[in-house]
Amino acid sequence: MGPSQPDIVMIMTDQHAARIMGCAGDDFAQTPALDRLAARGLRFENCYCPSPLCVPSRMAFLTGLEPHHSGVLSNDNYLPSDIPTIAHALACAGYDCHLVGRMHFYGPDQTHGFSQRPIGDIGASYPGGTAPDIGDLTNGRGNRGPELAFSGAGETSYQAYDLAVAAEAERSLAALKEQRARTGKPFFLLISLFCPHPPYIARRSDFEEFETVLPGPRLPQPEQEHPSIAAWRKAGRTAEISDAARKKSRAAYYGLVRMVDDIVGRIAAALEGRENTVTIYTSDHGESLGERGLWWKSTMYDESAKVPLIIRAPDLPSDEIDQRVVSLMDLSATILRWAEAEALPGHIGRDLRDLDDWPDTITSSYYGGLMNIEINDIRHRMIRDGRYKLMWFDGAPPLLFDLQADPDELHDLSQDPSHAERLSHLTRKLQARWYPKAIAAAQGINAKRVSVIRDWVRKTNPPEPMRWVDPDKRRNRYE
């Protein structure tokens, strides 16, 4: 433990699309706090999640292991407690590690190396557990087209949770700062929010900012579509979304981003004047929000797979945009290097400060398992290699895009003879140490295990000692 080790404060949200920030060029997003952070720090333009789904993405960030290596393939899977996380490694390097808020841990281990977690998750601690009670707003919760009809202005327990997390984060930050001044012990504070995740219900003051001015999606639904994307669209029942529901849902989402930005501003204010401090903002995956007629996450289009990443640190430039292709696992590797901690076994991330010979290559994988959308287990993998992106589907044709010439990913090059060699090269690179048949077998075993756990949860109602429960469920109402 030494004075050179910075304090590290990280804010992670759930489902914040990288493009929906003022500093990312969105003319309608109201994100002054994030814009200020970007002006004082470094914003990464091409940061991707390890999986466009909450639990696999978060566990990959924490462990540096891809989902098929940790075994966390879907939102139903536990992270084994014998897989170390960055919290374990940081604590070994002398850090006091606090987690305030959401992390989507499943199972009895709700800390995974963090010494303190004053507020646990708002969601269930086990697959099959009961969802938060939001009363009359329950119809708006979910990931299918019909739920969007219930979007709009209102107050929910999810908003209350994030505000409770913000208040507790301010208290924890004050105590940790005092401890650092008194003992010299550095800290890692991970503040994790639920919003702007659905339901698309925002406070009236936030919703009204966008209700009448926000335009519709920029990218239309394609006339012809890849069969896997079409199957996902059908499972999500997006054809049932009315224009009114689409408009309300988009306005509410922008309103939730506005609320999140308010919280970021509160944390940033509490960090003013601290020189040896790293401040990070990111999210676990993106949100389609109607682009291409798609919603939610779970695809490899940039709307879903890209995440915001802004870092303010003493040894990074300010008011600059980094165009390298990076991953959330690079972020966790960088956090360990800042802390002078040992690398985790198998961690595939790279220190973002290593500018020489950056490979500009990342992978992301998706295996299904999203809440109330029922689809068969899939093996969908993406590689972004410089300007090119390859989407590979087990049992279906691939998609290949040149993001420099075609940033909207509209023109598939996989059947273009002039790109045949590139397609072959990227396919080999994507499939290196990734074995779909073995993963399919693991998915079958996982499904049987999860079925038993769900039955056990239903019949025994196990205790959830760290779960946050809204003290005032009456707040759940439309405004």
VENKA-V288486 format. One record per residue. OMEGA is omega in whole degrees, 0 to 359 (none if undefined). NEAR is the number of other C-alpha atoms within 8 Angstrom. Layout:
# VENKA-V288486
{{OMEGA:NEAR} {OMEGA:NEAR}}
This chain:
# VENKA-V288486
{{183:8} {182:5} {180:6} {181:5} {182:11} {165:12} {184:10} {179:12} {184:12} {175:12} {177:12} {177:12} {182:13} {171:13} {177:14} {179:17} {185:14} {186:12} {187:9} {173:11} {177:13} {181:13} {177:9} {176:9} {178:8} {184:10} {184:5} {180:7} {177:11} {184:10} {183:12} {181:8} {177:11} {178:12} {177:11} {179:8} {178:11} {179:16} {180:10} {184:9} {183:15} {178:16} {181:13} {186:13} {188:11} {176:11} {182:13} {175:14} {177:14} {176:16} {180:14} {179:18} {193:14} {190:12} {179:13} {181:14} {182:15} {181:11} {176:13} {176:14} {185:13} {186:11} {187:12} {180:16} {175:13} {184:8} {182:15} {175:9} {177:7} {185:11} {180:8} {186:14} {185:12} {179:12} {179:13} {190:9} {175:13} {164:8} {179:11} {184:6} {179:7} {171:4} {183:8} {178:12} {177:12} {178:12} {176:12} {183:11} {179:14} {178:15} {177:11} {179:8} {175:11} {183:9} {168:13} {188:11} {180:15} {174:12} {179:14} {175:15} {192:14} {168:11} {174:8} {172:10} {172:11} {178:14} {184:8} {178:5} {182:8} {180:10} {176:10} {173:10} {177:11} {183:11} {181:8} {172:8} {187:11} {174:8} {178:12} {185:12} {173:13} {180:11} {183:10} {179:14} {181:14} {174:11} {183:13} {178:10} {183:11} {176:6} {176:6} {180:9} {178:6} {170:10} {184:9} {182:7} {185:12} {181:8} {180:8} {182:13} {178:9} {184:10} {174:12} {184:12} {183:12} {181:9} {184:12} {177:13} {183:12} {175:9} {177:14} {182:13} {179:12} {178:12} {181:13} {174:12} {179:12} {175:9} {180:10} {178:9} {181:12} {178:12} {175:9} {176:8} {180:14} {181:12} {179:8} {178:11} {178:11} {178:10} {180:8} {181:8} {178:10} {180:8} {180:8} {177:9} {179:8} {179:8} {179:10} {180:11} {184:7} {188:6} {185:6} {183:9} {180:10} {181:12} {171:13} {181:13} {178:12} {181:12} {188:15} {184:13} {178:12} {185:11} {10:15} {176:13} {173:9} {13:10} {181:8} {179:15} {185:16} {175:15} {182:12} {182:9} {178:6} {183:14} {185:15} {178:9} {187:9} {189:13} {186:11} {187:6} {187:6} {178:9} {177:4} {178:7} {183:9} {185:5} {181:7} {174:8} {182:8} {178:6} {175:4} {190:4} {176:7} {185:7} {179:7} {177:8} {178:9} {178:9} {177:8} {179:9} {181:11} {179:9} {179:10} {176:10} {183:11} {178:13} {183:7} {182:7} {179:12} {177:7} {180:6} {179:7} {179:12} {182:13} {180:10} {183:11} {179:13} {179:13} {180:14} {179:18} {177:13} {176:14} {178:14} {175:15} {179:14} {178:12} {177:9} {180:10} {176:13} {181:9} {176:10} {178:11} {178:10} {180:9} {179:11} {179:9} {180:7} {180:8} {181:7} {176:6} {180:4} {187:6} {185:5} {184:10} {173:11} {178:12} {186:10} {170:12} {176:11} {177:12} {185:13} {177:16} {183:20} {183:18} {181:12} {174:12} {174:9} {177:10} {185:13} {185:9} {180:9} {179:11} {176:10} {183:11} {169:13} {170:12} {181:9} {170:11} {184:7} {181:7} {184:13} {190:16} {178:17} {177:14} {173:16} {172:15} {177:13} {181:13} {170:14} {183:14} {182:11} {184:8} {175:4} {179:10} {178:8} {177:10} {177:10} {177:10} {179:8} {185:9} {181:7} {175:9} {186:13} {183:12} {174:12} {177:12} {171:16} {178:13} {182:13} {175:13} {180:14} {177:13} {180:9} {180:14} {176:11} {184:9} {184:11} {181:8} {177:11} {176:8} {178:9} {178:11} {177:4} {182:6} {184:11} {180:8} {180:13} {180:10} {182:10} {180:8} {177:6} {187:7} {185:6} {173:4} {177:4} {188:7} {180:6} {181:10} {174:10} {173:11} {176:10} {185:14} {178:12} {186:14} {181:10} {176:12} {180:11} {170:11} {189:8} {172:7} {183:10} {174:8} {176:8} {173:5} {180:9} {176:9} {188:13} {185:11} {181:12} {169:13} {171:13} {183:13} {184:12} {184:9} {186:8} {176:11} {175:13} {171:14} {183:12} {182:12} {177:12} {179:8} {179:4} {181:8} {177:7} {171:9} {180:10} {182:12} {171:14} {187:12} {175:11} {179:7} {188:5} {185:10} {179:7} {177:5} {183:10} {189:6} {181:6} {181:9} {187:10} {180:11} {180:7} {182:7} {181:5} {179:5} {184:10} {180:10} {179:7} {178:7} {180:11} {180:8} {182:8} {177:11} {178:10} {181:8} {180:7} {185:11} {180:8} {179:6} {177:4} {192:7} {185:7} {181:8} {178:6} {179:7} {177:10} {178:10} {178:8} {178:8} {178:10} {177:8} {180:8} {182:9} {179:8} {179:8} {181:8} {179:11} {178:8} {180:8} {179:11} {179:12} {177:9} {179:9} {181:13} {186:9} {185:6} {181:6} {185:8} {180:5} {178:4} {190:7} {182:4} {185:8} {177:12} {179:10} {182:6} {179:8} {182:4} {181:5} {180:10} {181:6} {185:8} {184:13} {172:11} {179:8} {none:7}}
